Amino acid sequence: VSSFVLCACPQRDLIETRLVGCSAQSCTGGKLAARWLWALPRARGEGWGSPRIPPRDHGVSALCAPPAVTLKSWAPPRPARHPRATLLLLQSTAEQLRQTALQQEARIRADQDTIRELTGKLGRCESGLPRGLQDAGPRRDTMADGAWDSPALILELEDAVRALRDRIDRIEQELPAHVNLSAAPAPAPVVPTALHSKMDELEGQLLAKVLALEKERVALSHSSHRQRQEVEKELDALQDRVAELEHGSSAYSPPDAFKISIPIRNNYMYGRVRKALPELYAFTACMWLRSKSGGTGQGTPFSYSVPGQANEIVLLEAGHEPMELLINDKVAQLPLSLKDSSWHHICIAWTTRDGLWSAYQDGELRGSGENLAAWHPIKPHGILILGQEQDTLGGRFDATQAFVGDITQFNLWDHALTPAQVLGIANCTGPLLGNVLPWEDKLVEAFGGATKSSFDVCKGRAKA
C-alpha cells in the first residue's frame, strides 16, 4: 500500500497526485488544500478506488511549496537475529525442502505408474480386441448395448484414445519439472536427529556384545584345549599300559603304587595302618626306604605298639648308633645302612622259636642272630605307625626319633620268607603283597602334613 498527496488548485481547476508532496509548478494562485489519499489495491478488472479521506484528526492543510529536503524511501530496521534462531530457521527450511522433495518423488512415481497404466490401456484400445477391452475394466452400459463394430462405439473409442493421449502428453510435460525439483540435493541436517543417536547407541551395544562373545569363545577354546590335552595324556597312559600287558613285562607292577613322604623331622607327621594285626609267632616285614636325614640317624621307619607294651616291634636308628630291631623291648643290632639318600629294599624276618632273626638289604642277607625275644608271641590288636616311634599306644612321638624321607611297599607276612623270595621282591620279579598286611591305598592314612602320592618304585628301577 502506498500513500499519495492530492493537490487541489482552485484557480486552475487542477488536481494532481504525488507520491511525496505538491510543488509550486503544480498550480498558480497560492494556497493549496492538501489531503492524503490512500491507494487501494487493484482488483481484477477494476481501476483505482475512490479516494478516502483519513479521519479528521489525521487531516492535513499545508501550503503548496517545494519540500525543504529530499525524502528518501524509508524501511524499518531489521532486528538482529540470534545465531540459535538462525540455526533453527535453517533446520526448519532444510526439513521443509526434504519433505517437498519426498512429496515430489512420490508424485513422480505415481505419475509414472499412471503413464504405464494409460499406455497399456491405450495399446489395448488401439488393438481393438474385445479381450483387451474386457481386461481394461468394466464398460459403460451404452458401449455394452451396441455391437463392437458400430460407428458410435468407434467414435467413442477414438475420443477416449485422444483424451488418453492428451493426458499422457500433459503428464510427460510436467514430469521433467518434478524430476529437476526432486533432483536438487536437500541440505544436510545441521544436528543429528534422535533416530541417528538411537542407531549409534544400538550399534555400540551390538559391538560390545560381539566383543564379549569373542572373549567367551576364546576362553572356551583354551578350556577345551586343556581338557583335550588331559584326555590325550590319560589315553597315552592307557595305551602304554595296554602295550605293556600285551608284550609282557618282567617287572611286577603292584595294584596300589604309592608312597608316604615325610619332608622334615618332627613329632606330628606320620602314616598309620588301619588294619589290626593278629597274634603272630613269626613274621617278615619288607619295605622300600629312602632316607633324607643327612646321615645324622635314620629315625624310626615303623613301630608297632600294643596295650601294655609300646615297643612290641620297632625298627630304629637313633643318632650315630647302628640300626636296631626291638621286639618286646629286646634289642638286636642290624648291619644295615641307609645314609646315601637312595632307595633301598629292607626285609626283617623273625620267628619266636629260639628268637631267630635275619636282616636283608637290596635282596642280600646282611646279618642274622638268635635269642631275640625267644618264645614270645607278637600280641594282637595293636597300632602300626610309619615314620614315628611310639612311647605310648598310638602316640607321644619324639622328634629326635622321627624318620625323614619316603616309605613305600610296606608288606607283612605271618612267616619267614626264604632268601630267594626276598631277592625276587627286591628285584621286582616276585609277588609284593603280604598275606597279613598288604600295601593298599585303602589301608594306609597320612597325618600331620605327611603326603601320600602315586609312585611305582619297581617301574622306576626297571627304567633305570
C-alpha positions in Angstrom: 0.0 0.0 0.0 1.4 3.5 -1.0 0.4 7.0 0.3 -0.4 9.7 -2.2 -1.0 13.5 -1.8 -3.9 15.0 -3.6 -3.1 18.6 -4.7 -6.1 20.8 -5.5 -5.7 24.2 -7.3 -8.9 26.2 -7.3 -7.7 28.8 -9.9 -6.6 26.2 -12.5 -9.3 23.6 -11.6 -6.4 21.1 -11.5 -6.0 18.0 -9.4 -2.6 16.2 -9.3 -1.5 13.2 -7.2 2.1 13.0 -5.9 3.9 10.2 -4.0 5.7 12.8 -1.8 4.1 16.2 -1.9 3.0 19.2 -4.1 5.2 21.6 -6.0 4.8 25.2 -6.9 4.6 24.4 -10.5 1.6 22.2 -10.0 -0.7 25.2 -9.7 -0.7 29.0 -9.6 -2.6 31.0 -7.1 -1.1 30.3 -3.8 -2.8 28.2 -1.2 -3.5 24.6 -1.9 -5.6 22.2 0.1 -3.6 19.1 0.5 -5.2 15.9 1.7 -3.9 12.4 1.9 -5.3 9.8 -0.5 -5.0 6.2 0.5 -4.2 4.0 -2.5 -6.3 0.8 -2.7 -5.1 -2.4 -4.2 -6.0 -3.0 -7.8 -8.6 -5.7 -8.2 -9.2 -7.9 -11.2 -10.7 -5.7 -14.0 -11.1 -2.6 -11.7 -9.4 0.8 -11.6 -8.2 2.7 -8.6 -10.7 3.0 -5.9 -12.2 6.3 -4.9 -10.1 8.5 -2.6 -10.7 8.0 1.0 -10.1 10.9 3.4 -8.5 9.8 6.6 -10.2 10.7 9.9 -10.3 14.3 10.9 -7.5 14.0 13.4 -5.2 12.9 10.6 -6.2 15.5 8.1 -3.5 18.0 6.9 -3.7 21.5 5.4 -0.5 22.9 4.0 0.9 25.4 1.6 1.9 24.1 -1.8 5.7 24.6 -1.6 8.7 22.5 -2.6 9.9 20.3 0.2 12.8 21.5 2.2 14.7 18.3 1.9 14.6 15.3 -0.5 12.8 12.5 1.2 14.3 9.0 0.9 12.5 5.8 0.9 12.2 4.6 4.4 12.3 0.9 5.5 12.0 -0.3 9.1 15.3 -1.5 10.6 15.7 -5.3 10.7 16.3 -6.7 14.1 19.5 -8.7 14.6 18.8 -12.4 14.7 20.2 -14.7 17.4 22.6 -17.4 16.0 20.4 -20.1 17.6 17.3 -18.7 15.9 19.1 -18.7 12.6 20.2 -22.3 13.1 16.6 -23.3 13.9 15.4 -21.4 10.9 17.9 -23.2 8.6 16.9 -26.6 10.1 13.3 -25.9 9.5 13.9 -24.8 5.9 16.0 -27.9 5.3 13.3 -30.1 6.7 10.7 -28.4 4.5 12.8 -28.8 1.4 13.4 -32.5 2.3 9.6 -33.1 2.8 8.9 -31.3 -0.5 11.5 -33.4 -2.3 9.9 -36.6 -0.9 6.4 -35.5 -1.9 7.6 -34.6 -5.4 9.3 -38.0 -5.7 6.1 -39.8 -4.6 4.1 -37.8 -7.1 6.6 -38.6 -9.9 6.3 -42.3 -9.1 2.5 -42.0 -9.1 2.7 -40.2 -12.4 5.0 -42.9 -13.9 2.5 -45.6 -12.7 -0.3 -43.6 -14.3 1.6 -43.3 -17.6 2.3 -47.0 -17.7 -1.4 -47.7 -16.9 -2.6 -45.3 -19.5 -0.1 -46.6 -22.1 -1.4 -50.1 -21.5 -5.0 -49.1 -21.9 -4.2 -47.1 -25.0 -2.5 -50.1 -26.6 -5.5 -52.3 -25.8 -7.8 -49.6 -27.2 -5.8 -49.3 -30.4 -5.7 -53.0 -30.9 -9.5 -53.1 -31.0 -9.5 -56.6 -29.4 -12.6 -57.3 -27.2 -10.5 -59.2 -24.8 -8.3 -56.2 -24.2 -11.3 -54.0 -23.6 -12.6 -56.5 -21.1 -9.3 -56.5 -19.3 -9.3 -52.7 -19.1 -12.2 -52.8 -16.7 -16.0 -52.6 -16.7 -17.6 -50.8 -19.7 -20.4 -48.3 -19.7 -23.8 -49.6 -20.5 -24.0 -47.6 -23.8 -21.0 -49.5 -25.1 -22.2 -52.8 -23.9 -25.6 -52.4 -25.7 -24.2 -51.9 -29.2 -22.2 -54.1 -31.5 -18.4 -54.0 -31.3 -18.1 -52.6 -34.9 -20.8 -50.0 -34.6 -19.9 -46.3 -35.6 -20.9 -45.0 -32.2 -18.5 -47.4 -30.4 -15.7 -46.5 -32.9 -16.2 -42.7 -32.3 -16.3 -43.2 -28.5 -13.1 -45.2 -28.7 -11.4 -42.5 -30.8 -12.4 -39.9 -28.3 -11.1 -42.0 -25.4 -7.8 -42.5 -27.2 -7.4 -38.8 -27.9 -8.2 -38.0 -24.3 -5.7 -40.5 -23.1 -3.0 -39.2 -25.4 -3.6 -35.6 -24.3 -3.4 -36.7 -20.7 -0.2 -38.7 -21.3 1.4 -35.6 -23.1 0.4 -33.4 -20.2 2.0 -35.7 -17.7 5.1 -36.1 -19.7 5.5 -32.3 -19.9 5.1 -31.9 -16.1 7.4 -34.8 -15.4 10.8 -33.1 -16.1 10.0 -30.2 -13.8 9.2 -32.7 -11.0 12.4 -34.6 -11.7 14.5 -31.4 -11.7 13.0 -30.3 -8.4 13.4 -33.7 -6.7 17.0 -34.0 -8.0 18.1 -30.9 -6.2 20.1 -32.0 -3.2 18.4 -31.3 0.1 20.6 -29.5 2.7 22.1 -31.9 5.2 20.7 -31.6 8.7 22.8 -29.5 10.9 22.5 -31.6 14.0 21.9 -35.4 14.3 18.4 -36.5 14.8 17.2 -38.6 17.7 17.0 -41.6 15.3 20.6 -41.3 14.5 21.5 -41.1 18.2 19.5 -44.3 18.9 21.1 -46.1 16.0 24.6 -45.1 17.3 23.7 -46.4 20.7 22.4 -49.7 19.4 25.5 -50.1 17.2 27.7 -49.6 20.3 25.7 -52.2 22.3 26.0 -54.6 19.4 29.7 -54.1 19.1 30.2 -54.7 22.9 28.1 -57.9 22.7 30.2 -59.1 19.8 33.4 -58.5 21.7 32.1 -60.2 24.8 31.1 -63.3 22.7 34.5 -63.3 21.1 36.2 -63.3 24.5 33.9 -66.1 25.7 34.7 -68.1 22.6 38.5 -67.7 23.2 38.1 -68.8 26.8 36.1 -71.8 25.8 38.7 -72.7 23.2 41.5 -72.5 25.8 39.5 -74.6 28.2 38.7 -77.2 25.6 42.4 -77.3 24.6 43.4 -78.0 28.2 40.8 -80.7 28.5 41.9 -82.3 25.3 45.5 -82.3 26.5 44.4 -84.0 29.7 42.4 -86.6 27.9 45.2 -87.3 25.5 47.6 -87.7 28.4 45.3 -90.3 30.0 44.9 -92.1 26.7 48.6 -92.2 26.3 49.0 -93.7 29.7 46.3 -96.3 29.0 47.9 -97.2 25.7 51.3 -97.6 27.4 49.7 -99.9 29.9 47.9 -101.9 27.3 51.1 -102.3 25.3 52.9 -103.4 28.4 50.3 -106.0 29.2 50.2 -107.2 25.6 54.0 -107.7 25.3 54.5 -108.8 28.9 56.9 -107.4 31.5 59.4 -109.0 33.8 58.7 -106.4 36.4 55.7 -106.9 38.6 53.6 -103.7 39.0 51.6 -103.6 42.2 47.9 -102.7 42.2 48.5 -99.8 44.6 51.7 -97.9 43.7 52.0 -95.0 46.1 54.4 -93.7 48.8 54.2 -91.9 52.1 56.5 -88.8 52.3 57.7 -87.0 55.5 59.7 -84.0 54.4 61.0 -82.7 57.8 61.9 -84.1 61.2 59.0 -83.5 63.6 56.7 -85.3 66.0 53.4 -84.9 64.2 53.9 -86.2 60.6 53.3 -89.9 60.2 51.4 -92.7 58.4 49.0 -95.1 60.1 47.9 -98.6 59.1 44.1 -99.0 59.6 44.2 -102.9 59.8 44.7 -104.6 63.1 47.3 -107.4 63.3 46.5 -110.9 64.6 48.8 -112.8 67.1 52.0 -113.8 65.3 54.6 -116.4 66.1 56.7 -115.4 63.1 56.7 -112.6 60.6 58.6 -111.0 57.7 58.4 -107.2 57.2 59.6 -105.8 53.9 59.6 -102.2 52.7 61.3 -99.7 50.3 63.0 -96.8 52.1 64.7 -93.6 51.0 66.2 -91.6 53.9 66.7 -87.8 53.7 68.1 -87.3 57.2 71.5 -86.3 56.0 73.5 -89.0 57.9 72.5 -88.0 61.4 70.4 -91.1 62.2 67.6 -92.5 60.1 65.0 -92.4 62.8 62.1 -94.9 63.0 60.8 -96.4 59.7 57.9 -98.2 61.6 56.8 -99.1 65.1 54.1 -101.5 66.4 52.6 -100.8 69.9 50.1 -102.9 71.9 48.3 -102.2 75.2 50.9 -102.6 78.0 53.9 -102.6 75.6 54.9 -99.6 73.5 57.9 -101.4 71.9 56.3 -104.6 70.7 58.1 -104.3 67.3 60.3 -101.3 66.4 62.9 -100.7 63.7 65.0 -97.7 64.8 68.3 -95.9 64.1 69.0 -93.1 66.7 71.9 -90.7 66.4 75.2 -92.4 65.4 74.1 -95.8 66.7 73.6 -98.7 64.3 70.1 -99.7 63.2 68.3 -101.8 65.8 65.3 -104.2 65.9 63.3 -104.2 69.1 60.8 -107.0 70.0 59.1 -106.8 73.4 61.8 -104.3 74.4 64.5 -106.8 73.5 67.2 -105.4 71.1 69.3 -106.7 68.2 71.7 -104.5 66.2 71.3 -104.9 62.4 74.2 -104.3 59.9 72.1 -102.1 57.6 72.9 -98.6 56.2 70.5 -96.0 54.6 72.7 -93.0 54.6 73.3 -92.5 50.9 69.8 -91.0 50.3 69.0 -93.7 47.7 66.2 -96.2 47.5 66.9 -99.4 49.4 64.8 -102.5 49.9 64.8 -103.7 53.5 63.5 -107.0 54.9 63.4 -108.2 58.5 62.4 -111.8 59.3 61.8 -113.2 62.9 60.4 -116.3 64.5 59.5 -116.9 68.1 61.3 -120.3 68.2 64.7 -119.6 69.6 64.2 -115.9 68.7 65.9 -116.3 65.3 66.2 -113.2 63.1 67.6 -112.2 59.7 68.2 -108.8 58.0 68.3 -108.3 54.2 69.2 -105.1 52.2 68.6 -104.9 48.5 67.9 -108.7 48.3 71.1 -109.7 50.1 71.4 -111.2 53.6 73.4 -108.7 55.7 73.1 -110.3 59.1 71.3 -112.9 61.4 71.1 -113.9 65.0 69.0 -115.7 67.8 67.6 -115.3 71.2 65.7 -112.1 70.3 62.6 -112.3 72.5 62.6 -116.1 72.2 59.2 -117.9 72.7 57.4 -114.5 72.8 54.4 -114.2 70.5 53.6 -110.9 68.9 50.4 -109.6 70.6 47.4 -108.7 68.5 45.1 -105.6 68.3 47.9 -103.0 68.3 48.7 -99.9 66.3 51.2 -99.8 63.4 52.7 -96.4 62.8 55.0 -95.4 59.8 57.7 -92.8 60.5 57.4 -92.3 64.3 58.4 -94.2 67.4 55.6 -94.7 70.0 56.2 -94.2 73.7 52.5 -94.9 74.4 49.9 -96.7 72.4 49.5 -94.7 69.2 51.2 -91.5 70.4 53.7 -89.5 72.4 56.2 -89.2 69.5 59.7 -88.0 69.9 61.0 -85.7 67.0 64.6 -86.9 67.5 63.5 -90.4 66.6 61.3 -89.5 63.6 62.0 -90.8 60.1 62.6 -88.2 57.3 62.2 -89.5 53.8 59.9 -91.8 51.7 58.3 -95.1 52.6 56.6 -97.4 50.1 55.6 -101.1 49.6 55.4 -102.0 53.3 54.2 -105.6 53.4 53.9 -108.1 56.3 53.7 -111.9 56.2 53.0 -114.3 59.0 56.1 -116.5 58.3 59.7 -116.1 57.4 60.4 -115.7 53.7 63.3 -117.6 52.1 66.3 -115.8 50.7 65.1 -116.5 47.2 61.7 -114.9 47.8 63.4 -111.8 49.4 65.6 -111.5 46.3 62.6 -111.7 44.0 60.8 -109.0 45.8 63.9 -106.8 45.8 64.4 -107.3 42.0 60.7 -106.7 41.4 60.3 -110.1 39.8 58.2 -111.8 42.7 55.0 -111.0 44.5 54.9 -108.0 46.7 51.8 -108.2 48.7 51.9 -109.6 52.3 49.3 -112.1 53.4 48.8 -110.3 56.8 49.2 -106.7 55.7 49.3 -105.8 52.0 50.3 -102.3 50.8 47.0 -101.0 49.7 45.8 -97.4 49.4 42.6 -98.0 51.5 44.7 -99.4 54.4 47.1 -96.5 54.8 46.4 -93.0 56.0 48.7 -89.9 56.2 48.5 -87.4 59.1 50.0 -84.2 60.3 51.2 -83.0 56.9 52.7 -86.2 55.6 51.7 -86.8 52.0 50.5 -89.8 50.1 51.3 -89.7 46.3 51.4 -92.0 43.4 54.8 -93.8 43.0 55.9 -97.1 41.5 59.4 -98.0 42.7 59.7 -101.1 40.6 58.8 -99.3 37.4 61.5 -96.7 38.1 64.1 -99.4 38.7 63.1 -101.2 35.5 63.6 -97.9 33.5 67.0 -97.4 35.2 
